[in-house]
Amino acid sequence: MTSMHPSGPGNLRLIFPQWQGAAGAGAVGSLPAGQPHQTQLSYHLGPALLQMLSPDHDGPTAYVPVSTDTSDAAVETVDGIYARRAVLRQLRAGLRVLSEADPASVVTFGGECSVSVAPFSHLAARYGPDLAVLWVDAHPDTGTPGDSYTGFRSMSLATLAGEGDAEFLAALPAVVAPSNVLHVGLRDWQDPGIANKQRMGISSVGITDTPEDTRRILDWLALSGATRLAIHVDLDVLDRRDFTGATGNGTRGMRVPDLLRIIDAVSDAGEIVGLSLAQHAPLELLRLRGLLRDLPV
Protein backbone atom coordinates (compact mmCIF):
# COMPACT_ATOMS: atom_id res chain seq x y z
CA MET A 1 0.00 0.00 0.00
CA THR A 2 2.84 2.40 0.77
CA SER A 3 6.35 2.52 -0.62
CA MET A 4 7.86 2.19 2.85
CA HIS A 5 7.22 -1.33 4.11
CA PRO A 6 7.54 -1.70 7.92
CA SER A 7 10.40 -4.15 7.32
CA GLY A 8 12.02 -2.16 4.54
CA PRO A 9 15.79 -1.71 4.28
CA GLY A 10 17.20 1.05 6.45
CA ASN A 11 13.98 1.41 8.39
CA LEU A 12 14.23 2.12 12.11
CA ARG A 13 11.29 1.67 14.45
CA LEU A 14 11.66 4.33 17.14
CA ILE A 15 9.76 4.01 20.42
CA PHE A 16 9.57 7.46 22.03
CA PRO A 17 7.11 7.53 24.95
CA GLN A 18 7.50 11.21 25.77
CA TRP A 19 4.62 12.70 27.76
CA GLN A 20 6.14 15.89 29.17
CA GLY A 21 5.21 17.94 26.12
CA ALA A 22 1.58 17.78 27.25
CA ALA A 23 1.32 20.40 29.96
CA GLY A 24 -1.24 20.11 32.74
CA ALA A 25 -1.71 17.53 35.45
CA GLY A 26 -5.50 17.23 35.54
CA ALA A 27 -7.12 13.83 35.91
CA VAL A 28 -9.76 12.76 33.41
CA GLY A 29 -13.13 11.18 34.09
CA SER A 30 -12.89 8.32 36.55
CA LEU A 31 -9.13 8.26 36.87
CA PRO A 32 -8.19 7.67 40.51
CA ALA A 33 -8.27 10.82 42.61
CA GLY A 34 -5.05 12.13 44.08
CA GLN A 35 -2.90 10.87 41.22
CA PRO A 36 -1.75 13.91 39.26
CA HIS A 37 -0.26 13.68 35.77
CA GLN A 38 -2.15 10.50 34.89
CA THR A 39 -3.55 12.00 31.69
CA GLN A 40 -0.06 12.89 30.53
CA LEU A 41 1.42 9.57 31.60
CA SER A 42 -1.10 7.80 29.38
CA TYR A 43 1.06 9.07 26.49
CA HIS A 44 3.92 7.09 28.04
CA LEU A 45 1.87 3.89 27.86
CA GLY A 46 0.51 4.45 24.34
CA PRO A 47 3.70 3.72 22.32
CA ALA A 48 4.13 0.27 23.88
CA LEU A 49 0.61 -0.63 22.80
CA LEU A 50 1.21 0.70 19.28
CA GLN A 51 4.31 -1.43 19.02
CA MET A 52 2.54 -4.53 20.35
CA LEU A 53 -0.39 -4.15 17.93
CA SER A 54 1.72 -3.37 14.86
CA PRO A 55 2.82 -5.91 12.24
CA ASP A 56 6.03 -7.79 12.96
CA HIS A 57 9.14 -5.74 12.28
CA ASP A 58 12.39 -7.46 11.25
CA GLY A 59 14.45 -4.28 11.20
CA PRO A 60 16.10 -2.46 14.09
CA THR A 61 14.08 -1.02 16.97
CA ALA A 62 15.39 1.73 19.24
CA TYR A 63 14.04 3.24 22.44
CA VAL A 64 14.42 6.81 23.65
CA PRO A 65 14.73 6.87 27.45
CA VAL A 66 11.96 8.98 28.97
CA SER A 67 11.69 9.93 32.63
CA THR A 68 8.44 9.29 34.53
CA ASP A 69 9.36 11.72 37.30
CA THR A 70 6.30 13.90 37.98
CA SER A 71 7.76 15.91 40.86
CA ASP A 72 7.31 19.67 40.81
CA ALA A 73 10.98 20.15 40.04
CA ALA A 74 10.87 17.72 37.10
CA VAL A 75 7.90 19.40 35.42
CA GLU A 76 8.79 23.01 36.23
CA THR A 77 7.90 25.51 33.52
CA VAL A 78 11.07 27.33 32.45
CA ASP A 79 11.26 29.99 29.72
CA GLY A 80 7.65 29.32 28.76
CA ILE A 81 8.02 25.55 28.29
CA TYR A 82 6.54 23.00 30.69
CA ALA A 83 9.10 20.40 31.89
CA ARG A 84 11.62 22.16 29.67
CA ARG A 85 14.70 20.41 31.07
CA ALA A 86 13.22 16.93 30.56
CA VAL A 87 11.91 17.68 27.07
CA LEU A 88 15.23 19.14 25.90
CA ARG A 89 17.20 16.27 27.44
CA GLN A 90 14.96 13.70 25.76
CA LEU A 91 15.08 15.49 22.41
CA ARG A 92 18.87 15.29 22.52
CA ALA A 93 18.68 11.62 23.53
CA GLY A 94 16.42 10.87 20.58
CA LEU A 95 18.76 12.66 18.21
CA ARG A 96 21.72 10.66 19.56
CA VAL A 97 19.84 7.40 18.93
CA LEU A 98 19.09 8.51 15.38
CA SER A 99 22.63 9.70 14.74
CA GLU A 100 24.06 6.35 15.84
CA ALA A 101 21.57 4.29 13.81
CA ASP A 102 21.58 6.70 10.83
CA PRO A 103 18.42 5.18 9.33
CA ALA A 104 17.21 5.97 5.83
CA SER A 105 13.63 5.87 7.11
CA VAL A 106 11.96 6.00 10.52
CA VAL A 107 8.64 4.88 11.97
CA THR A 108 8.02 6.56 15.34
CA PHE A 109 5.54 5.46 17.97
CA GLY A 110 4.85 8.28 20.48
CA GLY A 111 4.15 9.88 22.90
CA GLU A 112 2.70 13.31 22.38
CA CYS A 113 3.24 15.28 19.18
CA SER A 114 6.74 16.53 19.89
CA VAL A 115 8.16 13.02 19.32
CA SER A 116 8.24 13.82 15.57
CA VAL A 117 10.75 16.64 15.95
CA ALA A 118 13.84 14.42 16.36
CA PRO A 119 13.18 11.88 13.57
CA PHE A 120 11.95 14.49 11.08
CA SER A 121 14.97 16.69 11.81
CA HIS A 122 17.21 13.68 11.21
CA LEU A 123 15.46 13.04 7.88
CA ALA A 124 15.72 16.73 6.95
CA ALA A 125 19.49 16.55 7.51
CA ARG A 126 19.69 13.45 5.32
CA TYR A 127 17.45 14.56 2.45
CA GLY A 128 17.52 18.37 2.58
CA PRO A 129 14.89 20.19 0.47
CA ASP A 130 13.89 16.87 -1.12
CA LEU A 131 11.91 16.16 2.08
CA ALA A 132 8.32 17.36 2.51
CA VAL A 133 6.33 17.04 5.72
CA LEU A 134 2.62 16.27 5.95
CA TRP A 135 1.45 17.25 9.45
CA VAL A 136 -1.88 15.44 9.88
CA ASP A 137 -3.30 17.04 13.00
CA ALA A 138 -6.41 18.78 14.29
CA HIS A 139 -4.16 21.44 15.88
CA PRO A 140 -1.48 23.65 14.29
CA ASP A 141 1.39 22.86 16.73
CA THR A 142 2.97 26.17 15.72
CA GLY A 143 2.93 27.87 19.11
CA THR A 144 5.94 29.55 20.64
CA PRO A 145 7.31 29.93 24.19
CA GLY A 146 5.28 32.61 25.93
CA ASP A 147 1.91 31.43 24.61
CA SER A 148 -0.80 30.66 27.15
CA TYR A 149 -0.33 26.91 26.66
CA THR A 150 3.16 25.87 27.72
CA GLY A 151 3.29 22.27 26.48
CA PHE A 152 6.07 21.74 23.94
CA ARG A 153 3.75 19.59 21.80
CA SER A 154 2.00 22.81 20.78
CA MET A 155 5.38 24.19 19.60
CA SER A 156 6.68 21.06 17.89
CA LEU A 157 5.99 21.93 14.27
CA ALA A 158 7.16 25.53 14.66
CA THR A 159 10.42 24.21 16.13
CA LEU A 160 10.84 21.71 13.29
CA ALA A 161 10.26 24.57 10.84
CA GLY A 162 12.93 26.73 12.49
CA GLU A 163 11.13 28.94 15.03
CA GLY A 164 11.13 28.62 18.80
CA ASP A 165 13.44 28.26 21.77
CA ALA A 166 17.04 28.90 20.70
CA GLU A 167 18.48 25.99 22.69
CA PHE A 168 16.03 23.53 21.13
CA LEU A 169 16.79 24.83 17.65
CA ALA A 170 20.53 24.55 18.27
CA ALA A 171 20.08 20.85 19.11
CA LEU A 172 18.54 20.04 15.72
CA PRO A 173 20.75 18.81 12.86
CA ALA A 174 18.36 20.45 10.36
CA VAL A 175 14.99 22.14 10.05
CA VAL A 176 12.31 21.92 7.37
CA ALA A 177 11.43 25.04 5.38
CA PRO A 178 7.81 26.12 6.06
CA SER A 179 7.17 25.95 2.31
CA ASN A 180 7.84 22.20 2.54
CA VAL A 181 5.23 21.66 5.27
CA LEU A 182 1.53 20.99 4.71
CA HIS A 183 -1.10 20.81 7.44
CA VAL A 184 -3.75 18.19 6.74
CA GLY A 185 -7.00 17.99 8.70
CA LEU A 186 -6.44 21.15 10.75
CA ARG A 187 -9.66 22.18 12.44
CA ASP A 188 -8.70 24.11 15.59
CA TRP A 189 -8.57 27.57 14.01
CA GLN A 190 -8.86 29.26 17.42
CA ASP A 191 -5.49 27.94 18.58
CA PRO A 192 -2.97 30.69 19.49
CA GLY A 193 -0.49 29.09 17.08
CA ILE A 194 -2.64 29.88 14.03
CA ALA A 195 -1.27 33.41 13.70
CA ASN A 196 2.29 32.07 13.76
CA LYS A 197 1.41 29.37 11.21
CA GLN A 198 0.01 31.96 8.85
CA ARG A 199 2.98 34.29 9.31
CA MET A 200 5.38 31.41 8.61
CA GLY A 201 3.49 30.56 5.43
CA ILE A 202 2.58 26.95 6.23
CA SER A 203 -0.20 25.80 3.90
CA SER A 204 -3.27 23.76 4.87
CA VAL A 205 -5.68 21.31 3.32
CA GLY A 206 -8.92 20.64 5.13
CA ILE A 207 -10.70 17.32 4.96
CA THR A 208 -14.10 17.16 3.28
CA ASP A 209 -14.21 13.36 2.85
CA THR A 210 -13.89 13.62 -0.93
CA PRO A 211 -11.18 12.79 -3.48
CA GLU A 212 -10.76 16.55 -3.96
CA ASP A 213 -8.74 16.62 -0.70
CA THR A 214 -6.29 14.10 -2.12
CA ARG A 215 -5.93 16.04 -5.36
CA ARG A 216 -5.09 19.25 -3.46
CA ILE A 217 -2.46 17.41 -1.41
CA LEU A 218 -0.91 15.89 -4.53
CA ASP A 219 -0.91 19.29 -6.27
CA TRP A 220 0.90 20.83 -3.29
CA LEU A 221 3.43 18.01 -3.25
CA ALA A 222 4.13 18.42 -6.95
CA LEU A 223 4.70 22.17 -6.50
CA SER A 224 7.09 21.52 -3.59
CA GLY A 225 9.35 19.48 -5.85
CA ALA A 226 10.05 17.05 -2.98
CA THR A 227 10.18 13.33 -3.70
CA ARG A 228 10.41 12.10 -0.10
CA LEU A 229 7.78 12.44 2.62
CA ALA A 230 7.64 12.41 6.39
CA ILE A 231 4.08 12.04 7.69
CA HIS A 232 3.07 12.97 11.24
CA VAL A 233 -0.30 11.58 12.34
CA ASP A 234 -1.76 12.94 15.56
CA LEU A 235 -4.45 10.40 16.41
CA ASP A 236 -6.71 13.14 17.75
CA VAL A 237 -7.32 14.13 14.12
CA LEU A 238 -9.49 11.03 13.78
CA ASP A 239 -13.26 11.06 14.14
CA ARG A 240 -14.49 9.51 17.37
CA ARG A 241 -16.72 7.17 15.36
CA ASP A 242 -13.50 5.45 14.29
CA PHE A 243 -11.12 5.94 17.21
CA THR A 244 -11.52 7.08 20.81
CA GLY A 245 -8.02 6.46 22.13
CA ALA A 246 -6.93 10.09 21.93
CA THR A 247 -7.84 13.24 23.81
CA GLY A 248 -9.65 16.19 22.27
CA ASN A 249 -11.15 14.54 19.20
CA GLY A 250 -14.77 14.88 18.09
CA THR A 251 -17.29 13.65 15.56
CA ARG A 252 -16.17 16.01 12.82
CA GLY A 253 -12.69 14.59 12.42
CA MET A 254 -10.99 12.61 9.71
CA ARG A 255 -12.37 9.16 8.99
CA VAL A 256 -9.86 6.30 8.91
CA PRO A 257 -10.61 5.38 5.25
CA ASP A 258 -9.81 8.97 4.24
CA LEU A 259 -6.49 8.89 6.09
CA LEU A 260 -5.55 5.61 4.41
CA ARG A 261 -6.63 6.92 1.01
CA ILE A 262 -4.41 9.99 1.39
CA ILE A 263 -1.37 8.01 2.52
CA ASP A 264 -1.85 5.54 -0.30
CA ALA A 265 -2.06 8.37 -2.85
CA VAL A 266 1.02 10.24 -1.65
CA SER A 267 3.03 7.02 -1.53
CA ASP A 268 2.56 6.82 -5.31
CA ALA A 269 3.87 10.39 -5.67
CA GLY A 270 6.92 10.08 -3.41
CA GLU A 271 8.82 7.81 -1.08
CA ILE A 272 7.54 7.79 2.51
CA VAL A 273 10.68 7.88 4.65
CA GLY A 274 9.09 8.98 7.93
CA LEU A 275 5.86 8.08 9.69
CA SER A 276 4.91 9.06 13.23
CA LEU A 277 1.88 8.04 15.24
CA ALA A 278 1.37 10.30 18.23
CA GLN A 279 -1.11 11.20 20.96
CA HIS A 280 -2.30 7.69 21.74
CA ALA A 281 -3.87 8.18 25.19
CA PRO A 282 -5.23 4.83 26.49
CA LEU A 283 -7.08 6.36 29.42
CA GLU A 284 -9.33 3.35 29.89
CA LEU A 285 -6.29 1.23 30.72
CA LEU A 286 -5.25 3.75 33.36
CA ARG A 287 -8.73 3.54 34.84
CA LEU A 288 -8.35 -0.24 34.88
CA ARG A 289 -5.03 0.11 36.66
CA GLY A 290 -6.79 2.19 39.30
CA LEU A 291 -9.37 -0.57 39.74
CA LEU A 292 -6.66 -3.22 40.05
CA ARG A 293 -4.89 -1.12 42.64
CA ASP A 294 -7.96 -1.19 44.85
CA LEU A 295 -8.76 -4.91 44.38
CA PRO A 296 -7.19 -7.69 46.46
CA VAL A 297 -5.21 -9.05 43.53
N, C-alpha and C positions, 0 to 999 in steps of 0.2 A: 504493500500500500504506500509506503514511503521509501525514499531512496536511502534512508539510514536505518538499516536493520538493527535491532537491539544487540545482536551479536556481531555487528560489522567490524571490519578491521580498524584498529585505532580508536575504537569507541571505549570511553571510560564511563562507568556508572558511578556517579558521585552522590553519596548520602550525606546530606547537610541539614541536620535537624535544628537549625537556628530558630529560636523563638523570641529572642530579645528585641528584634526589630518591631514587634507588636507591643506598643506602649499601653499600659493600663493593666491593673491587677484585679479587675472586677470578676466575680464569679458569674456564671451563667446558669439560669434555670435552676435545676435541682442539684447542682454541684454542691458538695459538702460545705457547710458554713465554716468559716474560720480558716479556710485554706486559700490564701491569696495566690494569684498568678496561675491558677489552674487553667483558665482559658488560654493563656499564652503557652503554657507547657503542653497543651494538646498539640501544638505545632511541632513539639519535640517528638511526640509519639507518631505523628502522621507519616513521616518518611519511612519508618520501619514497616508500616503496614503497606505502603506503596511498593516497597521492595518485595515484600512477601507475596503480594498479589500479582506482581508483574511476571511476564514470561521469563523462562530461564535465560540466564545471561552467561555466556561462556567467555566473555572478555573480563578485563580487570575491573574491580570494584574498590573504591576508596572512600574513607570516612573522614569527615572534618570533625575534630573534637569540639564539642559544644558544652559549655558549663550549664549546670542546672541550679546554680546558686541564685536564690531569689532574695537574698538579704538586701537591706536598704542600700548598703554600700555597693553591692554588685549591680544594682539596677539604677544607680543615681543618674539623673539627667545632667549632662555636662555639655556646655556649648550648644544647647538646643536639641541634643540627641539623647533619647532615653537609653540607658545601659551602654553609653558610648564606648567605654573602655572594652567591654566584652565584645561588642559588635565589631569594633576595629581589630581587636586581637583575632577574632574568628575569621574575619575577612582575610587577614594576612595568612592565617593558617590554611584557609582554602586555596589561596593563591600559591602557597608553597607546595601543597599537594598536587596542584595542576602543573606547576613548573617541573616538578620531579617526574610526573607521569608523561607530560607533554603530549596529551592525546590530540588526535586529529578531529575527534568529535566527542561530545559530552552529553550524557543524559543525567539530569540532576533531579533528585527527589528531596524536596524541602518539606518542612520549614516554611517560614513566611517569605514574602516576595523578595526580600533582599538577597536570598540565596542565589539568584541569577547573576548578581553583579560579578562575582569572581569568575565563574565559567565563561560568561559572555565577554568579559574583559580579556581573558586568556584567548578566546577565539578571535577577538578583534586584533590582538597582537599577532596572531598567526596569519590571518587572512586580510587584514587591512580593510580598505574600502570595498573589497569584494564581499564583505559580510553585511547583510541586512538583518534587522531585528524586528520580528513581529511580537508586540507586547499585547497578549490577549488577556484583558483585564477589565473589570467593571470600573476601576479607579485609575487615575492618571499616574500615580506614583512619581510625580514630578515636583514634590514639595521640596522645601529647603529648610535648613536649620533656622529656627526663629518662628516657624509657623506654629499655629495653635496645637497641632498634633505633632508629638515629638518622636514617634516611632520611625526608625530608619526605613522600614518597609515603604513608607510614603515618600521617601526620598530616593529610592533605589534606582529608578529609571533616570532621574535627573543626574545622579552621580555617574551612572554608566555613560550618559551622554555628555559628561564633562562639566557639570555644575554641582556645587555643593561644598561640603567641608574640605578644606585644603589638605588635611592629613589623610583623609580617605582617598582623595583624588591622587595624591602622591604615591599611594600604595598600589595603584592600578598600573598594569603594564601597558594598557591602551584604553582608549574610550571609543565610543561609536558616535559618529557625526549625527546630529539630530535629523538631518535629511535622509539618513539610512534607517530611521526608526518609524514604524507604523503602529499606532494604537488600533486594536481590533476589539470591538464589543464594549467600548467605553460608554458608560451610562451615568456616572456620577459627575454631572457637570457643575455641581455646587462645591466640589472639592477645592480647597485653597490652592492646590497645585495646578489648576486649570490655567490660571493667568500665566504661570511660568511655562507651562507646556506651549501655550500659544505664542509667547514671546520667543521661545526657543525654535519654533517652527516645526514641531512634531505633528505630522499628519494623523488623521483618524479615519476609520471606516466603521460605521455603525452596522448593526446586524438586523436585517429585516426578514430573515428566514427565506431569502430568495437567492437564486444563482447570481443576481446582480451584485451581491456583496462580494462573491468570489471574483467576478470580473474586475471590480474596482481594486481589489487587492492585487490581482495579477497585473493590472495596468500600472499600479504604483511600483510593483517590483520590477517591471520592465523598464520604467523610467529611472529607477535607482541604478540600474546597470549591474547590480550585485548578482552573483550566481550561487552564493552560499547563504544559508538562513539559520538564524538562531531563534527559536520560538519559545517564549515564556507563556505558560498557561497558569493563570491564577484561577483556582477552582471555584472561587466565588463569582466568576463570570457566568457560571452555568445556572440554568433555570432550576428552581427547586423541584420541579416535576421530574427532573432527571437525576439530581444529586443534592443531597442535604448535608454532606459532610464538610461544609465550609461555613464560615460566619459571614453574615451580611448579604447573602444572595436572596433573590426574590423570584416571583413568577413572571418576570419580564426579561429573563436572562437568555443566554445563548443555549439552544438545544444541542444535545450531544451529537446528533446526526449532522448538524450544521458545522460544528467544530471539526468533525472528522472529514467532512466534505472539503472544507477549506485547507486542512493540512494535506489531504490527498492531492488537491489541485496545485498547491505551491510546491509540493515535492516533484511534480512534473516540470516545474519551471526553474528549479534550482535544487542544489544539494542541501538537505537538512543536516547541519553539523552540530546543532545544539538544540536540546529540548529540556525545558524545566517544567515540573509540576510542583506548584506551591500552594500554600494555604489550606492544606488538608487538616481539618480540625475535628478529630473524632471525639466530640464531647460526650457522646453516649457511653463510650468506653471509660471515660473518666468518671461518669456517674456510676457505672458498674463497679469501678474500683472503690468508690466510696461505699457502695453497698457491701462489697466483700470485706472492707475494713471493719464494718460494724457487725458482720456475721461471725459465728464461732467456727470459722473454717481453719 
